[in-house]
Amino acid sequence: MKNKKTWCIGPLDERQPDSVQYVCLGSLARISTAQPIKLWLGLESRNRPFIWCVRNKTKELETWFLEKEFEDRVRDHGLIVHGWAPQVLILSHRAIGGFLTHCGWKSTLEAICEGVSMVT
């Protein structure tokens, strides 16, 4: 397999289904820099497993991301995916317990088809 990415999205303990929060605000969502920062800080403070797919980062957001070492701070319970992620595969995994979404039509349909609760 050449240049294949792999993401481990579930807890190691199989007795913990529905424990991972998946976050993806899509590639077209227009939000201020402050909004994803507040979402990140909220996810960090929960200290619960999450996957965040970050599609579009402004220069200001990238700077914050690096200066605050966010990825290192959440390494034990959070996974940050930069760019594209296999959303249908993620949503279909039994460890996913919720989906924070921008409520785009495709994402909404994918979550409904997989029976995943959404925060929109």
BATI-837165 format. One record per residue (C-alpha): chain; x, y, z. Coordinates in pm, whole numbers, plus 50000, padded with zeros to 5 digits. Example, Ala and Ser with C-alpha at 12.3 -4.5 7.8 and 13.67 -1.06 7.14 Angstrom:
% BATI-837165
+------+-------+-------+-------+
: unit :  east : north :    up :
+------+-------+-------+-------+
:    A : 51230 : 49550 : 50780 :
:    A : 51367 : 49894 : 50714 :
+------+-------+-------+-------+
This chain:
% BATI-837165
+------+-------+-------+-------+
: unit :  east : north :    up :
+------+-------+-------+-------+
:    A : 50000 : 50000 : 50000 :
:    A : 50150 : 50325 : 49891 :
:    A : 50085 : 50643 : 50094 :
:    A : 49773 : 50503 : 50263 :
:    A : 49664 : 50685 : 50580 :
:    A : 49525 : 50494 : 50873 :
:    A : 49322 : 50637 : 51161 :
:    A : 49240 : 50436 : 51471 :
:    A : 48906 : 50582 : 51567 :
:    A : 48774 : 50358 : 51840 :
:    A : 48866 : 50302 : 52200 :
:    A : 49081 : 49999 : 52269 :
:    A : 48821 : 49875 : 52514 :
:    A : 48542 : 49719 : 52305 :
:    A : 48299 : 49771 : 52593 :
:    A : 48291 : 50146 : 52520 :
:    A : 48082 : 50195 : 52206 :
:    A : 47940 : 50541 : 52132 :
:    A : 48221 : 50713 : 52320 :
:    A : 48397 : 50916 : 52047 :
:    A : 48274 : 51256 : 51925 :
:    A : 48338 : 51325 : 51556 :
:    A : 48372 : 51690 : 51455 :
:    A : 48379 : 51815 : 51098 :
:    A : 48259 : 52156 : 50987 :
:    A : 48302 : 52082 : 50617 :
:    A : 48510 : 52259 : 50359 :
:    A : 48265 : 52538 : 50275 :
:    A : 48156 : 52653 : 50621 :
:    A : 48241 : 53017 : 50681 :
:    A : 48314 : 53073 : 51048 :
:    A : 48524 : 53322 : 51238 :
:    A : 48863 : 53221 : 51378 :
:    A : 48728 : 53250 : 51734 :
:    A : 48457 : 52986 : 51678 :
:    A : 48680 : 52681 : 51614 :
:    A : 48914 : 52794 : 51891 :
:    A : 48625 : 52790 : 52139 :
:    A : 48512 : 52452 : 52008 :
:    A : 48865 : 52313 : 52046 :
:    A : 48895 : 52444 : 52399 :
:    A : 48558 : 52290 : 52484 :
:    A : 48662 : 51952 : 52345 :
:    A : 48988 : 51970 : 52535 :
:    A : 48816 : 52053 : 52864 :
:    A : 48576 : 51756 : 52833 :
:    A : 48873 : 51516 : 52834 :
:    A : 48668 : 51270 : 52627 :
:    A : 48772 : 51099 : 52302 :
:    A : 48720 : 51297 : 51983 :
:    A : 48823 : 51316 : 51620 :
:    A : 48833 : 51659 : 51457 :
:    A : 48865 : 51685 : 51081 :
:    A : 49006 : 52030 : 51008 :
:    A : 48954 : 52116 : 50642 :
:    A : 49017 : 52490 : 50615 :
:    A : 49253 : 52679 : 50842 :
:    A : 49315 : 53051 : 50822 :
:    A : 49667 : 53180 : 50884 :
:    A : 49551 : 53315 : 51220 :
:    A : 49404 : 52978 : 51317 :
:    A : 49717 : 52793 : 51206 :
:    A : 49929 : 53027 : 51420 :
:    A : 49706 : 52969 : 51723 :
:    A : 49712 : 52596 : 51662 :
:    A : 50094 : 52588 : 51665 :
:    A : 50155 : 52842 : 51943 :
:    A : 49914 : 52678 : 52186 :
:    A : 50040 : 52328 : 52096 :
:    A : 49682 : 52211 : 52089 :
:    A : 49760 : 51880 : 51923 :
:    A : 50008 : 51788 : 52196 :
:    A : 49765 : 51892 : 52470 :
:    A : 49490 : 51657 : 52347 :
:    A : 49711 : 51372 : 52226 :
:    A : 49583 : 51128 : 52490 :
:    A : 49215 : 51167 : 52394 :
:    A : 49193 : 51358 : 52067 :
:    A : 49290 : 51305 : 51707 :
:    A : 49322 : 51598 : 51468 :
:    A : 49293 : 51507 : 51099 :
:    A : 49432 : 51781 : 50875 :
:    A : 49252 : 51782 : 50542 :
:    A : 49029 : 51507 : 50409 :
:    A : 48906 : 51218 : 50623 :
:    A : 48698 : 50910 : 50532 :
:    A : 48381 : 51047 : 50688 :
:    A : 48148 : 50758 : 50600 :
:    A : 48393 : 50507 : 50747 :
:    A : 48431 : 50715 : 51061 :
:    A : 48056 : 50761 : 51105 :
:    A : 47996 : 50390 : 51053 :
:    A : 48232 : 50288 : 51334 :
:    A : 48053 : 50176 : 51650 :
:    A : 48277 : 50393 : 51869 :
:    A : 48128 : 50713 : 51722 :
:    A : 47863 : 50845 : 51958 :
:    A : 47797 : 51187 : 51808 :
:    A : 47873 : 51415 : 51517 :
:    A : 47925 : 51791 : 51542 :
:    A : 47852 : 51906 : 51188 :
:    A : 47798 : 52218 : 50981 :
:    A : 47474 : 52050 : 50868 :
:    A : 47561 : 52020 : 50501 :
:    A : 47325 : 51795 : 50309 :
:    A : 47576 : 51518 : 50239 :
:    A : 47706 : 51508 : 50598 :
:    A : 47352 : 51508 : 50733 :
:    A : 47251 : 51218 : 50510 :
:    A : 47564 : 51021 : 50599 :
:    A : 47497 : 51062 : 50972 :
:    A : 47128 : 50971 : 50935 :
:    A : 47214 : 50661 : 50732 :
:    A : 47459 : 50549 : 51002 :
:    A : 47222 : 50637 : 51288 :
:    A : 47464 : 50883 : 51448 :
:    A : 47325 : 51164 : 51664 :
:    A : 47416 : 51512 : 51543 :
:    A : 47485 : 51851 : 51695 :
:    A : 47427 : 52098 : 51413 :
+------+-------+-------+-------+
